[in-house]
C-alpha cells in the first residue's frame, strides 16, 4: 500500500511537469497522481495491458494522472 502511494505521488509530480501550466499545484498534482494510478490501471486493463514491475506501474499511474489533468482542463473550460 505504501509503495502504491509513493508511485502515485511520483506519477502526480511527473504529470504536473509534463502538463506545465495545466496542473492543480504541487499538492493537487500529488493527490491527482494517486487517483491517476487507479484510473490508469483501469484504463490500460480495459485495452489489454497489465503493468508488471515498478517502472510499468509508474508509467501506468502517470498516464492516468495525465488523463485526469486533461479532463480537469476540459471541465475548467466548460
For each residue, the residues with C-beta under 8 A, 3 or more apart:
1: 4 5
2: 5 6
3: 6 7
4: 1 7 8 37
5: 1 2 8 9 34
6: 2 3 9 10
7: 3 4 10 11 37 54 57 58 61
8: 4 5 11 12 30 33 34 35 36 37 61 65
9: 5 6 12 13 30 33 34
10: 6 7 13 14 33 58 61
11: 7 8 14 15 33 34 36 37 40 58 61 62 64 65
12: 8 9 15 16 29 30 31 32 33 34 36 65
13: 9 10 16 17 26 29 30 33
14: 10 11 17 18 33 58 62 65
15: 11 12 18 19 23 29 32 33 36 62 65 66 68 69
16: 12 13 19 20 23 26 29 32 69
17: 13 14 20
18: 14 15 62 66
19: 15 16 22 23 66 69 70 73
20: 16 17 23
21:
22: 19 69 70 72 73
23: 15 16 19 20 28 29 32 69
24: 27 28 29 32 69 72
25: 28 29
26: 13 16 29 30
27: 24 30 31
28: 23 24 25 31 32
29: 12 13 15 16 23 24 25 26 32 33 65 69
30: 8 9 12 13 26 27 33 34
31: 12 27 28 34 35
32: 12 15 16 23 24 28 29 35 36 65 68 69 72
33: 8 9 10 11 12 13 14 15 29 30 36 37 61 62 65
34: 5 8 9 11 12 30 31 37 38
35: 8 31 32 38 39 64 65 68
36: 8 11 12 15 32 33 39 40 61 62 63 64 65 66 67 68
37: 4 7 8 11 33 34 40 41 57 60 61 64 65
38: 34 35 41 42 64
39: 35 36 42 43 64 65 67 68
40: 11 36 37 43 44 60 61 62 63 64 65 67
41: 37 38 44 45 51 60 61 64
42: 38 39 45 46 64
43: 39 40 46 47 63 64 67
44: 40 41 47 49 50 51 60 63
45: 41 42 48 49 50
46: 42 43
47: 43 44
48: 45
49: 44 45 60
50: 44 45
51: 41 44 56 57 59 60
52: 56
53: 56 57
54: 7 57 58
55: 58 59
56: 51 52 53 59 60
57: 7 37 51 53 54 60 61
58: 7 10 11 14 54 55 61 62
59: 51 55 56 62 63
60: 37 40 41 44 49 51 56 57 63 64
61: 7 8 10 11 33 36 37 40 41 57 58 64 65
62: 11 14 15 18 33 36 40 58 59 65 66
63: 36 40 43 44 59 60 66 67
64: 11 35 36 37 38 39 40 41 42 43 60 61 67 68
65: 8 11 12 14 15 29 32 33 35 36 37 39 40 61 62 68 69
66: 15 18 19 36 62 63 69 70
67: 36 39 40 43 63 64 70 71
68: 15 32 35 36 39 64 65 71 72
69: 15 16 19 22 23 24 29 32 65 66 72 73
70: 19 22 66 67 73 74
71: 67 68 74 75
72: 22 24 32 68 69 75 76
73: 19 22 69 70 76 77
74: 70 71 77 78
75: 71 72 78
76: 72 73
77: 73 74
78: 74 75
